[in-house]
Structure formats: structure tokens, C-alpha cells
Amino acid sequence: MGDSAAEVLEVIPAVMDALRHAMRGHVGDQLSVPQFRCLNFIAHQPGASVSAVAALLGVALPTASAMIDRLVRAGAVEPRTAADDRRRSQLHLTAAGAAQLVQIRLDARAELAQVLATRSQEELRTLHAGLAVLRKVFVTP
């Protein structure tokens, strides 16, 4: 068990670096990586608050607010007044923001697919099996 935990701790950071590199290469001039993370978070947490974005990014509330403002001006995010508290704003992706995320993910996926295409079928089957285990352990349905 301990060996598996050590291997996960060793491999996952390298995988995350490869994912960040693939994403950075496709975020382009439109978005910064933190803006991409912000859009991705809002896509998975519709109605999130600016405070939640700040916590995710590890930045101060004014910094997160300024980032959200830029994304609103760019047409990627739409703030809506919360039904239960008119003082609170909930963040939602616009159709343009969602389309931008889809394109970035497709481009990054294609890049990662090229890297993985160099592996044998047996290695890819083993990878899929390992990912299935990680999904069961770490991804909530």
C-alpha cells in the first residue's frame, strides 16, 4: 500500500506538469492560465462566488474580482444576482466561455494523445486500468 502511495506522489506531479504544458500551449493569447482555471472552475461549479474563485486560485478577493471583471468584459462569464441574497453574485459561463473551454480542452487532448500514441497497446491498457482505479478512489460520482 505504501509503495502505491509513494508512486502516486512521484508520478502525479509529472503528469500535472504535462497537463499544464498542454493547456498553456492552447490557452493562447485569449486567456491567462489562472483565467483558464477560473473558467474551468465555474464550468464545474455553476453559481460559484468570487470568494470561491479566490480560494481556488489562492489569491486575495480583489485579485479574483478583477480577474472575473476581465472575463465578464471578454464575454466568457456572466454574474447573476443570487435569488436568496441580492448582495451576492453567482458566476456562470456564457456560451462563448463554454465554447472557449471546449476548444482548449480539445486542443490539449489532441496534444496529449500524440504523446500517448508512442506507447504500446499493452501499456495503454495498463494505463486505462490504473486510471480506472484512481477514478474510483478520487473522483466522486
MODELLER restraints for C-alpha pairs under 7 A, 6 or more apart:
rsr = mdl.restraints
at = mdl.atoms
rsr.add(forms.Gaussian(group=physical.xy_distance, feature=features.Distance(at['CA:22:A'], at['CA:108:A']), mean=5.02, stdev=0.5))
rsr.add(forms.Gaussian(group=physical.xy_distance, feature=features.Distance(at['CA:22:A'], at['CA:111:A']), mean=6.48, stdev=0.5))
rsr.add(forms.Gaussian(group=physical.xy_distance, feature=features.Distance(at['CA:23:A'], at['CA:104:A']), mean=6.84, stdev=0.5))
rsr.add(forms.Gaussian(group=physical.xy_distance, feature=features.Distance(at['CA:23:A'], at['CA:108:A']), mean=5.48, stdev=0.5))
rsr.add(forms.Gaussian(group=physical.xy_distance, feature=features.Distance(at['CA:24:A'], at['CA:33:A']), mean=6.42, stdev=0.5))
rsr.add(forms.Gaussian(group=physical.xy_distance, feature=features.Distance(at['CA:26:A'], at['CA:104:A']), mean=5.55, stdev=0.5))
rsr.add(forms.Gaussian(group=physical.xy_distance, feature=features.Distance(at['CA:26:A'], at['CA:107:A']), mean=6.29, stdev=0.5))
rsr.add(forms.Gaussian(group=physical.xy_distance, feature=features.Distance(at['CA:26:A'], at['CA:108:A']), mean=6.39, stdev=0.5))
rsr.add(forms.Gaussian(group=physical.xy_distance, feature=features.Distance(at['CA:27:A'], at['CA:104:A']), mean=6.04, stdev=0.5))
rsr.add(forms.Gaussian(group=physical.xy_distance, feature=features.Distance(at['CA:35:A'], at['CA:67:A']), mean=6.88, stdev=0.5))
rsr.add(forms.Gaussian(group=physical.xy_distance, feature=features.Distance(at['CA:38:A'], at['CA:53:A']), mean=6.43, stdev=0.5))
rsr.add(forms.Gaussian(group=physical.xy_distance, feature=features.Distance(at['CA:42:A'], at['CA:48:A']), mean=6.20, stdev=0.5))
rsr.add(forms.Gaussian(group=physical.xy_distance, feature=features.Distance(at['CA:42:A'], at['CA:91:A']), mean=6.68, stdev=0.5))
rsr.add(forms.Gaussian(group=physical.xy_distance, feature=features.Distance(at['CA:42:A'], at['CA:92:A']), mean=6.23, stdev=0.5))
rsr.add(forms.Gaussian(group=physical.xy_distance, feature=features.Distance(at['CA:42:A'], at['CA:93:A']), mean=6.62, stdev=0.5))
rsr.add(forms.Gaussian(group=physical.xy_distance, feature=features.Distance(at['CA:43:A'], at['CA:93:A']), mean=6.37, stdev=0.5))
rsr.add(forms.Gaussian(group=physical.xy_distance, feature=features.Distance(at['CA:46:A'], at['CA:91:A']), mean=6.41, stdev=0.5))
rsr.add(forms.Gaussian(group=physical.xy_distance, feature=features.Distance(at['CA:46:A'], at['CA:92:A']), mean=5.33, stdev=0.5))
rsr.add(forms.Gaussian(group=physical.xy_distance, feature=features.Distance(at['CA:47:A'], at['CA:90:A']), mean=4.31, stdev=0.5))
rsr.add(forms.Gaussian(group=physical.xy_distance, feature=features.Distance(at['CA:47:A'], at['CA:91:A']), mean=4.76, stdev=0.5))
rsr.add(forms.Gaussian(group=physical.xy_distance, feature=features.Distance(at['CA:47:A'], at['CA:92:A']), mean=5.71, stdev=0.5))
rsr.add(forms.Gaussian(group=physical.xy_distance, feature=features.Distance(at['CA:48:A'], at['CA:90:A']), mean=5.43, stdev=0.5))
rsr.add(forms.Gaussian(group=physical.xy_distance, feature=features.Distance(at['CA:48:A'], at['CA:91:A']), mean=5.33, stdev=0.5))
rsr.add(forms.Gaussian(group=physical.xy_distance, feature=features.Distance(at['CA:49:A'], at['CA:89:A']), mean=6.28, stdev=0.5))
rsr.add(forms.Gaussian(group=physical.xy_distance, feature=features.Distance(at['CA:49:A'], at['CA:90:A']), mean=5.23, stdev=0.5))
rsr.add(forms.Gaussian(group=physical.xy_distance, feature=features.Distance(at['CA:49:A'], at['CA:91:A']), mean=6.10, stdev=0.5))
rsr.add(forms.Gaussian(group=physical.xy_distance, feature=features.Distance(at['CA:50:A'], at['CA:64:A']), mean=6.39, stdev=0.5))
rsr.add(forms.Gaussian(group=physical.xy_distance, feature=features.Distance(at['CA:50:A'], at['CA:65:A']), mean=6.17, stdev=0.5))
rsr.add(forms.Gaussian(group=physical.xy_distance, feature=features.Distance(at['CA:51:A'], at['CA:61:A']), mean=6.14, stdev=0.5))
rsr.add(forms.Gaussian(group=physical.xy_distance, feature=features.Distance(at['CA:53:A'], at['CA:64:A']), mean=6.40, stdev=0.5))
rsr.add(forms.Gaussian(group=physical.xy_distance, feature=features.Distance(at['CA:54:A'], at['CA:60:A']), mean=5.98, stdev=0.5))
rsr.add(forms.Gaussian(group=physical.xy_distance, feature=features.Distance(at['CA:54:A'], at['CA:61:A']), mean=5.55, stdev=0.5))
rsr.add(forms.Gaussian(group=physical.xy_distance, feature=features.Distance(at['CA:54:A'], at['CA:64:A']), mean=5.08, stdev=0.5))
rsr.add(forms.Gaussian(group=physical.xy_distance, feature=features.Distance(at['CA:71:A'], at['CA:77:A']), mean=5.57, stdev=0.5))
rsr.add(forms.Gaussian(group=physical.xy_distance, feature=features.Distance(at['CA:72:A'], at['CA:78:A']), mean=5.88, stdev=0.5))
rsr.add(forms.Gaussian(group=physical.xy_distance, feature=features.Distance(at['CA:75:A'], at['CA:94:A']), mean=6.84, stdev=0.5))
rsr.add(forms.Gaussian(group=physical.xy_distance, feature=features.Distance(at['CA:75:A'], at['CA:96:A']), mean=6.65, stdev=0.5))
rsr.add(forms.Gaussian(group=physical.xy_distance, feature=features.Distance(at['CA:75:A'], at['CA:97:A']), mean=6.91, stdev=0.5))
rsr.add(forms.Gaussian(group=physical.xy_distance, feature=features.Distance(at['CA:76:A'], at['CA:93:A']), mean=5.90, stdev=0.5))
rsr.add(forms.Gaussian(group=physical.xy_distance, feature=features.Distance(at['CA:76:A'], at['CA:94:A']), mean=5.29, stdev=0.5))
rsr.add(forms.Gaussian(group=physical.xy_distance, feature=features.Distance(at['CA:76:A'], at['CA:96:A']), mean=5.57, stdev=0.5))
rsr.add(forms.Gaussian(group=physical.xy_distance, feature=features.Distance(at['CA:76:A'], at['CA:97:A']), mean=3.78, stdev=0.5))
rsr.add(forms.Gaussian(group=physical.xy_distance, feature=features.Distance(at['CA:77:A'], at['CA:91:A']), mean=6.65, stdev=0.5))
rsr.add(forms.Gaussian(group=physical.xy_distance, feature=features.Distance(at['CA:77:A'], at['CA:92:A']), mean=5.65, stdev=0.5))
rsr.add(forms.Gaussian(group=physical.xy_distance, feature=features.Distance(at['CA:77:A'], at['CA:93:A']), mean=4.53, stdev=0.5))
rsr.add(forms.Gaussian(group=physical.xy_distance, feature=features.Distance(at['CA:77:A'], at['CA:94:A']), mean=5.36, stdev=0.5))
rsr.add(forms.Gaussian(group=physical.xy_distance, feature=features.Distance(at['CA:77:A'], at['CA:97:A']), mean=6.35, stdev=0.5))
rsr.add(forms.Gaussian(group=physical.xy_distance, feature=features.Distance(at['CA:78:A'], at['CA:91:A']), mean=5.88, stdev=0.5))
rsr.add(forms.Gaussian(group=physical.xy_distance, feature=features.Distance(at['CA:78:A'], at['CA:92:A']), mean=5.20, stdev=0.5))
rsr.add(forms.Gaussian(group=physical.xy_distance, feature=features.Distance(at['CA:78:A'], at['CA:93:A']), mean=5.99, stdev=0.5))
rsr.add(forms.Gaussian(group=physical.xy_distance, feature=features.Distance(at['CA:78:A'], at['CA:94:A']), mean=6.06, stdev=0.5))
rsr.add(forms.Gaussian(group=physical.xy_distance, feature=features.Distance(at['CA:79:A'], at['CA:89:A']), mean=5.91, stdev=0.5))
rsr.add(forms.Gaussian(group=physical.xy_distance, feature=features.Distance(at['CA:79:A'], at['CA:90:A']), mean=5.49, stdev=0.5))
rsr.add(forms.Gaussian(group=physical.xy_distance, feature=features.Distance(at['CA:79:A'], at['CA:91:A']), mean=4.57, stdev=0.5))
rsr.add(forms.Gaussian(group=physical.xy_distance, feature=features.Distance(at['CA:79:A'], at['CA:92:A']), mean=6.23, stdev=0.5))
rsr.add(forms.Gaussian(group=physical.xy_distance, feature=features.Distance(at['CA:80:A'], at['CA:89:A']), mean=5.45, stdev=0.5))
rsr.add(forms.Gaussian(group=physical.xy_distance, feature=features.Distance(at['CA:80:A'], at['CA:90:A']), mean=5.12, stdev=0.5))
rsr.add(forms.Gaussian(group=physical.xy_distance, feature=features.Distance(at['CA:80:A'], at['CA:91:A']), mean=6.32, stdev=0.5))
rsr.add(forms.Gaussian(group=physical.xy_distance, feature=features.Distance(at['CA:81:A'], at['CA:88:A']), mean=6.05, stdev=0.5))
rsr.add(forms.Gaussian(group=physical.xy_distance, feature=features.Distance(at['CA:81:A'], at['CA:89:A']), mean=4.67, stdev=0.5))
rsr.add(forms.Gaussian(group=physical.xy_distance, feature=features.Distance(at['CA:81:A'], at['CA:90:A']), mean=6.07, stdev=0.5))
rsr.add(forms.Gaussian(group=physical.xy_distance, feature=features.Distance(at['CA:82:A'], at['CA:88:A']), mean=5.57, stdev=0.5))
rsr.add(forms.Gaussian(group=physical.xy_distance, feature=features.Distance(at['CA:82:A'], at['CA:89:A']), mean=5.59, stdev=0.5))
rsr.add(forms.Gaussian(group=physical.xy_distance, feature=features.Distance(at['CA:82:A'], at['CA:90:A']), mean=5.85, stdev=0.5))
